């Protein structure tokens, strides 16, 4: 909550604000404000803002991305005004940072709701507490106290700290000074011992250590002697860490705490794997056979990319070794990849199914994400290659003068290796003689020229340039896309495939929507079965009630996105189902597929838009809202 108010101070100020300004205003220590600002500076690059620091004056806010910054401020503001469904979890977090009993009145004041509302929420809070093995102790005239077993409590605090819970982060950061020096010392020790850790595992360790310090400080933990195994590299690292943590934070660590630190490091730190497995030759043949089938199915060029094959072979060889040793890595991007690169993730699912069948390994969801990254990286390379395949580009304008030259400069930025020439509409004979392999024109041509044509506006902006790249990366496209107001994906929706439904099973929804697409000639026979096959790997019920069922293989007869809005949302397997977007696309629509799923991913990150979509009365209202999310034409 304090961080939200600090950010509001920066927004409302056009001068530098000093640390002392915040210390006096919020009546906290200088170290506390330093921790808050350090956290804000650390996350600022991905939240749409930056700070300018001027010695002797303080800090000045600069907003670099309005949309990201707006979302960030909304998320901070939720620390004060929580949605009803989020409030029980936030109340539990608030109770977790208290060191004594807290009254209902205090809780109500903190959450800015009535005492009656808090009393109503407490049943949900109690059930949630039990799921973490906590208990709520009530005492007349005192209030509520959270009781817990320390190991479970630490695990909960780490989880909530990583989830950026405002109560937990504020409480922990008030105790922890700048932690970068500890992190750097840990990395140096790992290198010294010849041990490896990826970034996500390092983050797990660092955040766990912060919670250990917070608990030790809060409970005045007493130092206990611990006998370390000098011949064990992880013991040596923990002994080093315990020494610097106890000294820097003036805390003591018990034998139990040290044992738990050892356990966390042993779980997250990996030893170097000396060599690639002996089965590499067989694996190479299996990989080549698999990607040959993928190339034939999707008209891709994975088999021709030697770098891709080499990197995939190396990664998968080590992956199989690790999985046989019951070691797997976490991948924080796996879920986003699953949604925004669905075709590549589907290929990775099939690839890992082949590994399971032939090499007896169970590949985790996170590890599938790493495999998908290799396939996605190759497709990015194919996209660039497609743009580079245009060597002679003609631009037709009304006069061939100043505006034509400006467009020429912009087009050359997209095609740096191509020869680009401008022509007036009177020079169509010269255009034909030029023999272009791509034409941009602001008007219809009177002569037939055998080259792809894209109609453009007299002035192009940055969004148009992005759109040109997207258009050319599609096998089939509307040449008028750039001069239309609607986004590229707009024509993939239809009023005929928009409905409000009642259902109590996600499987029934899939079957009903899938069969309709088959019966009306959009999905091939067996389309619905392919969706269920995809569901057997990973559910397509995502965040905030948004569902995107799609087949394991993209090979429709015609393009369509069928939409169903639930009249009464329901919960299945712990996930709410509110609105369903069923994807039915031809196999040559890889790029537009990605555009659509990225759009839907942005939607599911904005719970307010999801709520608005579930309350629309018409297809037209839904499409208007869809265009509004992220900007209509920037897609």
LUMDREN-489548 format. One line per field, with one value per residue (C-alpha): residue in three letters; x, y, z; chain. Coordinates in nm, 3 decimals, padded with zeros to 5 digits. Example, Ala and Ser with C-alpha at 12.3 -4.5 7.8 and 13.67 -1.06 7.14 Angstrom:
% residues 2
resn: c(ALA  SER)
east: c(01.230  01.367)
north: c(-00.450  -00.106)
up: c(00.780  00.714)
chain: c(A  A)
This chain:
% residues 635
resn: c(UNK  UNK  UNK  UNK  UNK  UNK  UNK  UNK  UNK  UNK  UNK  UNK  UNK  UNK  UNK  UNK  UNK  UNK  UNK  UNK  UNK  UNK  UNK  UNK  UNK  UNK  UNK  UNK  UNK  UNK  UNK  UNK  UNK  UNK  UNK  UNK  UNK  UNK  UNK  UNK  UNK  UNK  UNK  UNK  UNK  UNK  UNK  UNK  UNK  UNK  UNK  UNK  UNK  UNK  UNK  UNK  UNK  UNK  UNK  UNK  UNK  UNK  UNK  UNK  UNK  UNK  UNK  UNK  UNK  UNK  UNK  UNK  UNK  UNK  UNK  UNK  UNK  UNK  UNK  UNK  UNK  UNK  UNK  UNK  UNK  UNK  UNK  UNK  UNK  UNK  UNK  UNK  UNK  UNK  UNK  UNK  UNK  UNK  UNK  UNK  UNK  UNK  UNK  UNK  UNK  UNK  UNK  UNK  UNK  UNK  UNK  UNK  UNK  UNK  UNK  UNK  UNK  UNK  UNK  UNK  UNK  UNK  UNK  UNK  UNK  UNK  UNK  UNK  UNK  UNK  UNK  UNK  UNK  UNK  UNK  UNK  UNK  UNK  UNK  UNK  UNK  UNK  UNK  UNK  UNK  UNK  UNK  UNK  UNK  UNK  UNK  UNK  UNK  UNK  UNK  UNK  UNK  UNK  UNK  UNK  UNK  UNK  UNK  UNK  UNK  UNK  UNK  UNK  UNK  UNK  UNK  UNK  UNK  UNK  UNK  UNK  UNK  UNK  UNK  UNK  UNK  UNK  UNK  UNK  UNK  UNK  UNK  UNK  UNK  UNK  UNK  UNK  UNK  UNK  UNK  UNK  UNK  UNK  UNK  UNK  UNK  UNK  UNK  UNK  UNK  UNK  UNK  UNK  UNK  UNK  UNK  UNK  UNK  UNK  UNK  UNK  UNK  UNK  UNK  UNK  UNK  UNK  UNK  UNK  UNK  UNK  UNK  UNK  UNK  UNK  UNK  UNK  UNK  UNK  UNK  UNK  UNK  UNK  UNK  UNK  UNK  UNK  UNK  UNK  UNK  UNK  UNK  UNK  UNK  UNK  UNK  UNK  UNK  UNK  UNK  UNK  UNK  UNK  UNK  UNK  UNK  UNK  UNK  UNK  UNK  UNK  UNK  UNK  UNK  UNK  UNK  UNK  UNK  UNK  UNK  UNK  UNK  UNK  UNK  UNK  UNK  UNK  UNK  UNK  UNK  UNK  UNK  UNK  UNK  UNK  UNK  UNK  UNK  UNK  UNK  UNK  UNK  UNK  UNK  UNK  UNK  UNK  UNK  UNK  UNK  UNK  UNK  UNK  UNK  UNK  UNK  UNK  UNK  UNK  UNK  UNK  UNK  UNK  UNK  UNK  UNK  UNK  UNK  UNK  UNK  UNK  UNK  UNK  UNK  UNK  UNK  UNK  UNK  UNK  UNK  UNK  UNK  UNK  UNK  UNK  UNK  UNK  UNK  UNK  UNK  UNK  UNK  UNK  UNK  UNK  UNK  UNK  UNK  UNK  UNK  UNK  UNK  UNK  UNK  UNK  UNK  UNK  UNK  UNK  UNK  UNK  UNK  UNK  UNK  UNK  UNK  UNK  UNK  UNK  UNK  UNK  UNK  UNK  UNK  UNK  UNK  UNK  UNK  UNK  UNK  UNK  UNK  UNK  UNK  UNK  UNK  UNK  UNK  UNK  UNK  UNK  UNK  UNK  UNK  UNK  UNK  UNK  UNK  UNK  UNK  UNK  UNK  UNK  UNK  UNK  UNK  UNK  UNK  UNK  UNK  UNK  UNK  UNK  UNK  UNK  UNK  UNK  UNK  UNK  UNK  UNK  UNK  UNK  UNK  UNK  UNK  UNK  UNK  UNK  UNK  UNK  UNK  UNK  UNK  UNK  UNK  UNK  UNK  UNK  UNK  UNK  UNK  UNK  UNK  UNK  UNK  UNK  UNK  UNK  UNK  UNK  UNK  UNK  UNK  UNK  UNK  UNK  UNK  UNK  UNK  UNK  UNK  UNK  UNK  UNK  UNK  UNK  UNK  UNK  UNK  UNK  UNK  UNK  UNK  UNK  UNK  UNK  UNK  UNK  UNK  UNK  UNK  UNK  UNK  UNK  UNK  UNK  UNK  UNK  UNK  UNK  UNK  UNK  UNK  UNK  UNK  UNK  UNK  UNK  UNK  UNK  UNK  UNK  UNK  UNK  UNK  UNK  UNK  UNK  UNK  UNK  UNK  UNK  UNK  UNK  UNK  UNK  UNK  UNK  UNK  UNK  UNK  UNK  UNK  UNK  UNK  UNK  UNK  UNK  UNK  UNK  UNK  UNK  UNK  UNK  UNK  UNK  UNK  UNK  UNK  UNK  UNK  UNK  UNK  UNK  UNK  UNK  UNK  UNK  UNK  UNK  UNK  UNK  UNK  UNK  UNK  UNK  UNK  UNK  UNK  UNK  UNK  UNK  UNK  UNK  UNK  UNK  UNK  UNK  UNK  UNK  UNK  UNK  UNK  UNK  UNK  UNK  UNK  UNK  UNK  UNK  UNK  UNK  UNK  UNK  UNK  UNK  UNK  UNK  UNK  UNK  UNK  UNK  UNK  UNK  UNK  UNK  UNK  UNK  UNK  UNK  UNK  UNK  UNK  UNK  UNK  UNK  UNK  UNK  UNK  UNK  UNK  UNK  UNK  UNK  UNK  UNK  UNK  UNK  UNK  UNK  UNK  UNK  UNK  UNK  UNK  UNK  UNK  UNK  UNK)
east: c(00.000  00.282  00.441  00.117  00.112  00.481  00.416  00.123  00.361  00.598  00.312  00.191  00.538  00.738  01.044  01.292  01.175  01.430  01.446  01.394  01.069  00.925  01.077  00.901  00.574  00.531  00.710  00.932  01.306  01.534  01.622  01.254  01.217  01.544  01.404  01.081  01.263  01.512  01.224  01.049  01.368  01.430  01.089  01.056  01.186  00.900  00.636  00.661  00.855  01.202  01.356  01.613  01.844  02.008  02.265  02.154  01.802  01.648  01.437  01.216  00.965  00.954  00.672  00.804  00.498  00.154  -00.030  00.218  00.235  -00.143  -00.166  00.110  -00.065  -00.391  -00.216  -00.064  -00.399  -00.548  -00.337  -00.596  -00.915  -00.924  -01.180  -01.426  -01.292  -00.933  -01.006  -00.987  -00.635  -00.528  -00.676  -00.476  -00.159  -00.238  -00.282  00.045  00.251  00.099  00.303  00.003  -00.374  -00.549  -00.907  -01.187  -01.209  -00.842  -00.885  -01.197  -01.012  -00.719  -00.942  -01.179  -01.492  -01.738  -01.681  -01.983  -01.815  -01.496  -01.695  -01.857  -01.513  -01.364  -01.515  -01.328  -01.014  -01.034  -01.074  -00.782  -00.571  -00.643  -00.518  -00.178  -00.205  -00.263  -00.524  -00.709  -00.716  -00.992  -00.976  -01.248  -01.149  -00.819  -00.908  -00.753  -00.408  -00.266  -00.116  00.120  00.399  00.713  00.817  00.472  00.466  00.801  00.681  00.366  00.563  00.802  00.509  00.331  00.652  00.720  00.358  00.430  00.169  00.176  00.146  00.416  00.658  00.621  00.674  00.979  01.135  01.104  01.348  01.573  01.829  01.953  02.017  02.222  02.553  02.432  02.312  02.645  02.842  02.622  02.679  03.056  03.050  02.849  03.102  03.387  03.232  03.155  02.779  02.504  02.172  01.928  01.768  01.436  01.603  01.833  01.523  01.371  01.686  01.718  01.354  01.374  01.678  01.490  01.205  01.453  01.598  01.250  01.139  01.463  01.433  01.062  01.092  01.431  01.560  01.853  02.177  02.254  02.569  02.558  02.819  02.877  03.023  03.339  03.356  03.014  03.005  02.647  02.733  03.030  02.804  02.542  02.811  02.935  02.580  02.490  02.802  02.734  02.358  02.400  02.662  02.485  02.138  02.239  02.031  02.079  01.981  01.866  01.975  01.630  01.660  02.003  01.875  01.593  01.836  02.042  01.730  01.631  01.979  02.003  01.669  01.759  02.133  02.247  02.581  02.739  02.652  02.984  02.896  02.607  02.450  02.555  02.217  02.282  02.307  01.968  01.823  01.955  01.775  01.453  01.466  01.524  01.240  01.005  01.086  01.067  00.706  00.639  00.785  00.563  00.257  00.304  00.525  00.802  01.180  01.299  01.500  01.709  01.815  02.139  02.179  01.828  01.888  02.221  02.081  01.772  01.984  02.212  01.920  01.722  02.026  02.087  01.713  01.684  01.988  01.839  01.497  01.648  01.815  01.480  01.606  01.387  01.407  01.133  01.030  00.842  00.753  00.596  00.236  00.270  00.432  00.149  -00.102  00.082  00.273  00.008  00.127  00.489  00.372  00.157  00.460  00.663  00.387  00.400  00.780  00.789  00.528  00.775  01.050  00.825  00.748  01.108  01.318  01.082  01.090  00.802  00.867  00.721  00.506  00.792  01.041  00.797  00.811  01.190  01.150  00.882  01.130  01.361  01.081  00.958  01.311  01.339  01.002  01.122  01.420  01.185  00.985  01.297  01.399  01.062  01.103  01.454  01.321  01.177  01.455  01.277  01.004  00.795  00.606  00.326  00.211  00.011  00.316  00.631  00.745  00.804  00.553  00.677  01.034  00.923  00.745  01.053  01.272  01.021  00.995  01.376  01.392  01.187  01.377  01.737  01.874  01.606  01.614  01.324  01.199  00.912  00.676  00.393  00.059  00.153  00.465  00.302  00.493  00.820  00.692  00.625  00.973  01.124  00.978  00.905  00.842  00.634  00.429  00.298  00.042  -00.200  -00.434  -00.557  -00.327  -00.462  -00.213  -00.185  00.155  00.251  00.356  00.187  00.019  -00.042  -00.257  -00.124  -00.218  -00.042  00.135  00.260  00.316  00.503  00.192  00.156  00.516  00.451  00.135  00.322  00.559  00.265  00.081  00.379  00.445  00.101  00.056  -00.284  -00.375  -00.617  -00.422  -00.652  -00.576  -00.353  -00.610  -00.896  -00.982  -01.029  -00.743  -00.612  -00.797  -01.136  -01.261  -01.194  -01.493  -01.854  -02.195  -02.296  -02.044  -02.123  -02.360  -02.461  -02.480  -02.561  -02.340  -02.196  -01.906  -01.613  -01.613  -01.975  -01.892  -01.600  -01.812  -02.099  -01.878  -01.647  -01.928  -02.092  -01.767  -01.742  -02.106  -02.085  -01.774  -01.504  -01.334  -01.243  -01.399  -01.229  -01.161  -01.337  -01.140  -00.815  -00.926  -00.990  -00.650  -00.492  -00.686  -00.542  -00.198  -00.271  -00.600  -00.690  -00.882  -00.663  -00.662  -00.971  -01.214  -01.083  -01.067  -00.900  -00.966  -00.778  -00.680  -00.345  -00.292  -00.404  -00.560  -00.909  -01.106  -01.192  -01.083  -01.315  -01.302  -01.618  -01.712  -01.939  -02.014  -02.140  -02.466  -02.368  -01.990  -01.889  -01.576  -01.416  -01.098  -01.047  -01.065  -01.353  -01.501  -01.655  -01.588  -01.467  -01.277  -01.252  -00.975  -01.035  -00.763  -00.606  -00.254  -00.094  -00.215  00.071  00.135  -00.225  -00.273  -00.001  -00.156  -00.494  -00.359  -00.142  -00.455  -00.642  -00.346  -00.364  -00.736  -00.698  -00.448  -00.720  -00.992  -01.199  -01.220  -01.310  -01.596  -01.712  -01.700  -01.916  -02.177  -02.203  -02.541  -02.430  -02.157  -02.088  -02.034  -01.791  -01.585  -01.575  -01.434  -01.184  -01.051  -01.017  -00.787  -00.432  -00.539  -00.743  -00.501  -00.177  -00.232)
north: c(00.000  00.239  00.174  00.273  00.602  00.661  00.610  00.855  01.109  01.068  01.095  01.421  01.576  01.739  01.786  01.543  01.388  01.299  01.004  01.244  01.363  01.010  00.935  01.237  01.187  00.817  00.819  00.519  00.463  00.569  00.202  00.118  00.384  00.268  -00.087  00.034  00.240  -00.041  -00.279  -00.027  00.038  -00.335  -00.404  -00.074  -00.195  -00.445  -00.219  00.077  00.335  00.440  00.667  00.941  00.983  01.320  01.341  01.575  01.610  01.262  01.077  01.177  00.945  00.893  00.683  00.485  00.271  00.407  00.075  -00.124  00.156  00.180  -00.197  -00.173  00.109  -00.084  -00.388  -00.172  -00.011  -00.354  -00.353  -00.109  -00.195  -00.572  -00.754  -00.957  -01.296  -01.191  -01.052  -01.378  -01.452  -01.095  -01.109  -01.427  -01.251  -00.955  -01.190  -01.364  -01.048  -00.969  -01.055  -01.053  -01.056  -00.821  -00.703  -00.727  -00.347  -00.315  -00.564  -00.379  -00.045  -00.189  -00.329  -00.029  -00.241  -00.291  -00.522  -00.723  -00.789  -00.906  -01.141  -01.287  -01.333  -01.511  -01.850  -01.840  -01.717  -02.006  -02.264  -02.112  -02.115  -02.487  -02.559  -02.424  -02.615  -02.290  -02.225  -01.907  -01.856  -01.622  -01.452  -01.230  -00.862  -00.935  -01.051  -01.309  -01.469  -01.697  -02.020  -02.223  -02.478  -02.287  -02.492  -02.458  -02.089  -02.025  -02.207  -01.990  -01.666  -01.760  -01.840  -01.512  -01.309  -01.454  -01.373  -01.011  -01.002  -00.640  -00.722  -00.990  -00.795  -00.478  -00.662  -00.856  -00.558  -00.352  -00.597  -00.684  -00.435  -00.435  -00.803  -00.777  -00.820  -01.150  -01.268  -01.187  -01.363  -01.672  -01.677  -01.649  -01.939  -02.152  -02.085  -02.159  -02.497  -02.579  -02.588  -02.463  -02.289  -02.131  -01.793  -01.923  -02.159  -01.875  -01.662  -01.942  -01.957  -01.580  -01.529  -01.821  -01.666  -01.337  -01.519  -01.698  -01.360  -01.211  -01.501  -01.501  -01.126  -01.141  -01.432  -01.338  -01.681  -01.810  -01.918  -02.290  -02.477  -02.686  -02.936  -02.890  -03.161  -02.997  -03.252  -03.154  -02.849  -02.754  -02.771  -02.542  -02.290  -02.294  -02.249  -01.946  -01.806  -01.855  -01.665  -01.358  -01.352  -01.371  -01.097  -00.857  -00.883  -00.940  -01.257  -01.610  -01.921  -02.241  -02.590  -02.644  -02.329  -02.432  -02.780  -02.622  -02.391  -02.699  -02.873  -02.574  -02.545  -02.918  -02.901  -02.601  -02.636  -02.879  -03.043  -03.021  -03.316  -03.430  -03.553  -03.606  -03.949  -04.256  -04.272  -03.948  -04.117  -04.286  -03.961  -03.769  -04.009  -03.985  -03.603  -03.586  -03.828  -03.627  -03.287  -03.437  -03.531  -03.182  -03.019  -03.233  -03.156  -02.778  -02.690  -02.568  -02.593  -02.727  -03.004  -02.752  -02.557  -02.719  -02.480  -02.561  -02.937  -02.915  -02.704  -02.924  -03.242  -03.100  -02.974  -03.298  -03.520  -03.333  -03.324  -03.704  -03.743  -03.502  -03.664  -04.008  -03.856  -03.704  -03.349  -03.096  -02.721  -02.466  -02.239  -01.920  -01.860  -02.202  -02.096  -01.782  -01.985  -02.237  -01.958  -01.721  -01.978  -02.253  -02.422  -02.442  -02.568  -02.832  -02.947  -02.960  -03.167  -03.420  -03.420  -03.488  -03.761  -03.926  -03.893  -04.056  -04.346  -04.410  -04.302  -04.368  -04.012  -03.803  -03.451  -03.185  -02.895  -02.650  -02.861  -02.883  -02.503  -02.510  -02.746  -02.518  -02.228  -02.409  -02.459  -02.100  -01.964  -02.146  -02.008  -01.655  -01.730  -01.852  -01.531  -01.319  -01.533  -01.475  -01.097  -01.122  -01.318  -00.999  -00.847  -00.594  -00.379  -00.121  00.164  00.335  00.679  00.961  01.165  00.974  01.286  01.371  01.133  00.851  00.912  00.903  00.570  00.439  00.512  00.334  00.029  00.009  -00.015  -00.339  -00.474  -00.348  -00.583  -00.519  -00.274  -00.035  00.205  00.454  00.514  00.757  00.611  00.728  00.508  00.165  00.060  00.139  -00.054  -00.357  -00.331  -00.317  -00.669  -00.632  -00.931  -00.713  -00.396  -00.135  00.101  00.370  00.316  00.032  -00.052  -00.044  -00.306  -00.664  -00.733  -01.076  -00.979  -00.967  -00.632  -00.456  -00.143  00.129  00.474  00.789  00.813  00.513  00.505  00.258  00.044  00.012  -00.111  -00.377  -00.476  -00.508  -00.761  -00.957  -00.955  -01.084  -01.360  -01.508  -01.745  -01.597  -01.236  -00.966  -00.706  -00.434  -00.518  -00.215  00.042  -00.110  00.004  -00.347  -00.561  -00.854  -01.114  -00.937  -01.145  -01.466  -01.390  -01.423  -01.345  -01.698  -01.840  -01.616  -01.737  -01.726  -02.073  -02.264  -02.560  -02.745  -02.925  -02.795  -03.122  -03.065  -02.710  -02.836  -03.110  -02.873  -02.598  -02.842  -03.038  -02.716  -02.611  -02.955  -02.963  -02.616  -02.699  -02.518  -02.799  -03.122  -03.447  -03.540  -03.174  -03.215  -03.532  -03.340  -03.078  -03.349  -03.500  -03.159  -03.135  -03.471  -03.308  -02.971  -02.799  -02.490  -02.331  -02.031  -01.719  -01.522  -01.767  -01.735  -02.067  -02.125  -02.484  -02.573  -02.890  -03.061  -03.007  -02.691  -02.803  -02.655  -02.626  -02.261  -02.008  -01.932  -01.843  -01.959  -01.769  -01.884  -01.673  -01.858  -01.721  -01.873  -01.923  -02.240  -02.392  -02.713  -02.863  -02.547  -02.313  -02.083  -02.094  -01.767  -01.727  -01.978  -01.893  -02.207  -02.178  -02.329  -02.220  -02.350  -02.483  -02.196  -01.939  -01.978  -01.605  -01.492  -01.776  -01.614  -01.267  -01.397  -01.589  -01.296  -01.080  -01.331  -01.355  -00.976  -01.011  -01.269  -01.044  -00.777  -00.911  -00.594  -00.652  -01.018  -00.908  -00.656  -00.922  -01.159  -00.883  -00.782  -00.806  -00.853  -00.971  -00.610  -00.505  -00.793  -00.701  -00.337  -00.442  -00.678  -00.393  -00.177  -00.420  -00.318  -00.082  -00.177  -00.131  -00.222  -00.585)
up: c(00.000  00.085  -00.254  -00.428  -00.237  -00.313  -00.684  -00.665  -00.510  -00.806  -01.058  -00.902  -00.885  -01.164  -00.943  -00.786  -00.456  -00.189  00.050  00.341  00.184  00.202  00.545  00.694  00.507  00.595  00.931  00.851  00.850  00.566  00.511  00.460  00.188  00.028  00.015  -00.145  -00.409  -00.473  -00.541  -00.768  -00.965  -01.004  -01.158  -01.349  -01.691  -01.726  -01.570  -01.807  -01.608  -01.497  -01.233  -01.289  -00.990  -00.930  -00.655  -00.378  -00.523  -00.524  -00.782  -01.075  -01.244  -01.622  -01.773  -02.072  -02.157  -02.068  -02.090  -01.880  -01.624  -01.600  -01.537  -01.275  -01.087  -01.096  -00.948  -00.672  -00.606  -00.553  -00.236  -00.103  -00.293  -00.339  -00.549  -00.344  -00.459  -00.377  -00.031  00.174  00.041  00.116  00.467  00.530  00.411  00.637  00.936  00.847  00.900  01.241  01.551  01.784  01.792  01.548  01.592  01.335  01.340  01.242  00.958  00.836  00.845  00.649  00.375  00.383  00.419  00.703  00.999  00.881  00.545  00.720  00.945  00.633  00.470  00.771  00.681  00.349  00.525  00.772  00.494  00.305  00.622  00.670  00.317  00.432  00.765  00.958  01.226  01.323  01.699  01.823  02.162  02.304  02.333  02.156  01.807  01.576  01.570  01.301  01.439  01.221  01.199  01.100  00.794  00.633  00.723  00.552  00.241  00.236  00.278  -00.005  -00.234  -00.159  -00.182  -00.527  -00.621  -00.522  -00.246  -00.129  00.245  00.246  00.026  00.230  00.561  00.437  00.258  00.576  00.738  00.445  00.323  -00.038  -00.112  -00.432  -00.251  -00.095  -00.436  -00.602  -00.326  -00.365  -00.743  -00.693  -00.446  -00.688  -00.964  -00.725  -00.638  -01.005  -00.947  -01.177  -01.118  -01.363  -01.297  -01.170  -00.923  -00.809  -00.748  -00.537  -00.322  -00.283  -00.185  00.059  00.226  00.262  00.438  00.667  00.769  00.817  01.042  01.242  01.299  01.383  01.628  01.771  01.668  01.875  01.711  01.735  01.643  01.328  01.212  00.838  00.614  00.480  00.196  00.061  -00.169  -00.076  00.294  00.227  00.048  00.326  00.593  00.398  00.363  00.729  00.832  00.618  00.689  01.067  01.058  00.820  00.974  01.338  01.360  01.487  01.290  01.457  01.356  01.203  00.987  00.861  00.773  00.574  00.389  00.299  00.171  -00.046  -00.199  -00.265  -00.447  -00.664  -00.734  -01.003  -01.063  -01.407  -01.630  -01.765  -02.112  -02.347  -02.316  -02.509  -02.685  -02.879  -03.219  -03.179  -03.049  -03.348  -03.583  -03.381  -03.379  -03.754  -03.822  -03.600  -03.755  -04.105  -04.030  -03.890  -04.203  -04.425  -04.215  -04.176  -04.475  -04.241  -04.278  -03.942  -04.112  -04.309  -03.998  -03.880  -03.584  -03.464  -03.489  -03.309  -03.023  -02.988  -02.980  -02.710  -02.501  -02.526  -02.455  -02.130  -02.059  -02.076  -01.851  -01.599  -01.600  -01.548  -01.241  -01.134  -01.192  -01.374  -01.419  -01.364  -01.650  -01.557  -01.924  -01.989  -01.931  -02.144  -02.425  -02.404  -02.468  -02.705  -02.917  -02.927  -03.247  -03.127  -02.788  -02.957  -03.157  -02.834  -02.669  -02.952  -02.945  -02.570  -02.616  -02.857  -02.593  -02.334  -02.566  -02.679  -02.380  -02.086  -01.947  -01.810  -01.937  -01.707  -01.829  -01.757  -01.953  -02.246  -02.243  -02.291  -02.588  -02.736  -02.719  -02.962  -03.214  -03.168  -03.221  -03.553  -03.667  -03.590  -03.815  -04.090  -04.059  -04.106  -04.402  -04.562  -04.540  -04.684  -04.982  -05.134  -05.347  -05.573  -05.421  -05.606  -05.437  -05.630  -05.510  -05.663  -05.770  -05.679  -05.492  -05.124  -04.967  -05.191  -05.077  -04.713  -04.768  -04.951  -04.644  -04.419  -04.645  -04.673  -04.293  -04.321  -04.622  -04.584  -04.852  -05.116  -05.406  -05.346  -05.617  -05.624  -05.916  -05.982  -06.092  -06.447  -06.449  -06.447  -06.761  -06.580  -06.277  -06.496  -06.651  -06.299  -06.240  -05.868  -05.645  -05.408  -05.466  -05.219  -05.370  -05.252  -05.553  -05.777  -06.069  -06.423  -06.544  -06.426  -06.272  -06.142  -05.789  -05.446  -05.381  -05.049  -05.048  -04.816  -04.690  -04.810  -04.474  -04.276  -03.900  -03.679  -03.633  -04.010  -04.039  -03.774  -03.958  -04.291  -04.132  -03.990  -04.324  -04.522  -04.270  -04.344  -04.637  -04.720  -04.655  -04.760  -04.966  -04.826  -04.459  -04.404  -04.517  -04.319  -03.967  -03.834  -03.699  -03.906  -03.702  -03.729  -04.022  -03.825  -03.598  -03.711  -03.567  -03.671  -03.424  -03.127  -02.859  -02.493  -02.340  -02.024  -01.936  -01.638  -01.809  -02.014  -02.210  -02.316  -02.427  -02.639  -02.794  -02.878  -03.027  -03.208  -03.370  -03.491  -03.664  -03.826  -03.939  -04.095  -04.297  -04.099  -03.909  -04.085  -03.973  -03.645  -03.553  -03.217  -03.140  -03.199  -02.945  -02.685  -02.765  -02.697  -02.369  -02.262  -02.247  -02.081  -02.001  -02.206  -01.917  -01.844  -01.624  -01.517  -01.678  -02.035  -02.225  -02.563  -02.678  -02.997  -03.182  -03.146  -03.519  -03.700  -04.030  -04.076  -04.399  -04.328  -04.065  -03.773  -03.404  -03.231  -02.913  -02.630  -02.323  -02.016  -01.879  -01.546  -01.510  -01.325  -01.174  -01.302  -01.153  -00.949  -01.252  -01.344  -01.695  -01.818  -02.191  -02.452  -02.772  -02.988  -03.250  -03.595  -03.841  -04.161  -04.120  -04.314  -04.061  -03.811  -03.774  -03.748  -03.494  -03.284  -03.321  -03.201  -02.902  -02.794  -02.807  -02.592  -02.354  -02.304  -02.244  -01.968  -01.788  -01.759  -01.533  -01.579  -01.957  -01.904  -01.680  -01.942  -02.214  -02.010  -01.982  -02.350  -02.520  -02.880  -03.117  -03.220  -02.859  -02.807  -03.115  -03.010  -02.673  -02.837  -03.051  -02.742  -02.560  -02.645  -02.924  -03.226  -03.514  -03.349  -03.441)
chain: c(A  A  A  A  A  A  A  A  A  A  A  A  A  A  A  A  A  A  A  A  A  A  A  A  A  A  A  A  A  A  A  A  A  A  A  A  A  A  A  A  A  A  A  A  A  A  A  A  A  A  A  A  A  A  A  A  A  A  A  A  A  A  A  A  A  A  A  A  A  A  A  A  A  A  A  A  A  A  A  A  A  A  A  A  A  A  A  A  A  A  A  A  A  A  A  A  A  A  A  A  A  A  A  A  A  A  A  A  A  A  A  A  A  A  A  A  A  A  A  A  A  A  A  A  A  A  A  A  A  A  A  A  A  A  A  A  A  A  A  A  A  A  A  A  A  A  A  A  A  A  A  A  A  A  A  A  A  A  A  A  A  A  A  A  A  A  A  A  A  A  A  A  A  A  A  A  A  A  A  A  A  A  A  A  A  A  A  A  A  A  A  A  A  A  A  A  A  A  A  A  A  A  A  A  A  A  A  A  A  A  A  A  A  A  A  A  A  A  A  A  A  A  A  A  A  A  A  A  A  A  A  A  A  A  A  A  A  A  A  A  A  A  A  A  A  A  A  A  A  A  A  A  A  A  A  A  A  A  A  A  A  A  A  A  A  A  A  A  A  A  A  A  A  A  A  A  A  A  A  A  A  A  A  A  A  A  A  A  A  A  A  A  A  A  A  A  A  A  A  A  A  A  A  A  A  A  A  A  A  A  A  A  A  A  A  A  A  A  A  A  A  A  A  A  A  A  A  A  A  A  A  A  A  A  A  A  A  A  A  A  A  A  A  A  A  A  A  A  A  A  A  A  A  A  A  A  A  A  A  A  A  A  A  A  A  A  A  A  A  A  A  A  A  A  A  A  A  A  A  A  A  A  A  A  A  A  A  A  A  A  A  A  A  A  A  A  A  A  A  A  A  A  A  A  A  A  A  A  A  A  A  A  A  A  A  A  A  A  A  A  A  A  A  A  A  A  A  A  A  A  A  A  A  A  A  A  A  A  A  A  A  A  A  A  A  A  A  A  A  A  A  A  A  A  A  A  A  A  A  A  A  A  A  A  A  A  A  A  A  A  A  A  A  A  A  A  A  A  A  A  A  A  A  A  A  A  A  A  A  A  A  A  A  A  A  A  A  A  A  A  A  A  A  A  A  A  A  A  A  A  A  A  A  A  A  A  A  A  A  A  A  A  A  A  A  A  A  A  A  A  A  A  A  A  A  A  A  A  A  A  A  A  A  A  A  A  A  A  A  A  A  A  A  A  A  A  A  A  A  A  A  A  A  A  A  A  A  A  A  A  A  A  A  A  A  A  A  A  A  A  A  A  A  A  A  A  A  A  A  A  A  A  A  A  A  A  A  A  A  A  A  A  A  A  A  A  A  A  A  A  A  A  A  A  A  A  A  A  A  A  A  A  A  A  A  A  A  A  A  A  A  A  A  A  A)
